[in-house]
């Protein structure tokens, strides 16, 4: 997480300073397509390798690609910056999924319930540190040189992974990843059929789809506001780093002090309303006073609440679903549904570009409409969640 948030400001600054926010929709679409292709390639070939070779090999491979992109970005172009933007989105998804794979091999469900909250807090703390480093070093060190720091961090992760494989007590002695890879491949392919048969999973997919639509649209509005308000690549990277550090710090504090309280007071479904209402407040500010700080507030609500309260509530939503069905449905929901929403929003922005819909207060009105649809989807999940609990 620290590496991801260290490189994220550089990714954004390179893209905005070369390609501009008007081309971000193309990056959303390309990221969605490449993420899907990477998932297929990984499931068919990479995941068949021994788990240690998967994890460490992937990290070293990613380091090599970052070195290549750093050399290409010495004289950045829209194409090189766009390619790095897309590849960043893909490899962060890949490495995060690998982290949870190795965690699943190390801990049984009872251990996971005790430990994963602590691990999640550590991830958010890493986000604070990585963003802060980027925020304070982007200008004196240079935006591109943040990529070297990211390479060093990933190499350190590879060393730590080597140590884990040496001393860790794994729940299964698997020398080959093939059995799990085959199950994972069938999960993505057969996930649609499972979702179609189970109303609760279908509503979770609809809710996630609308949530990603809102998140992607707000991300575009936020980047466009930064591009307009802050000239210069180092200054943009500095701003991104510092504000992402603030977002992650808020998320860390919410995770530490408020998640349990919110779940206890509002319940699981009540907690699912917190994120759309928070983002709705930021979007309402954009409607009344468009500008950088209003867009930052909407983006901040997304970043601070999505990976704390909302993530915890969504995980609980899956508990009434039988494990075998959940294992088949989640890869489809997390990859196909979520990335499909990214791509669709990219297409919608391109279609509406240059029209009155994306001028003035039009974007804020669109965002408010999407938030309303999201809230309706949460109401649908409340109904199916209760029905699923009654069947237990």
Secondary structure, 3 states (H helix, E strand, C coil): CHHHHHHHHHHHHHHHHHCCHHHHHHHHHHHHHHHHHHHHHHHHCHHHCCHHHHHHHHHHHHHHHHHHHHHHHHHCCHHHHHHHHHHHHHHHHHHHHHHHHHHHHHCCHHHHHHHHHHHHHHHHHHHHHHHHHHHHHHHHHCCCCHHHHHHHHHHHHHHHHHHHHHHCCCCCCCCCCHHHHHHHHHHHHHHHHHHHHCHHHHHHHHHHHHHHHHHHHHHHHHHHHHHHHCCCHHHHHHHHHHHHHHHHHHHHHHHHHCHHHHHHHHHHHHHHHHHHHHHHHHHHHHHHCCCHHHHHHHHHHHHHHHHHHHHHHHHHHCCCCCHHHHHHHHHHHHHHHHHHHHHHHHHHHHHHCCCHHHCCCHHHHHHHHHHHHHHHHHHHHHHHHHHHHHCC
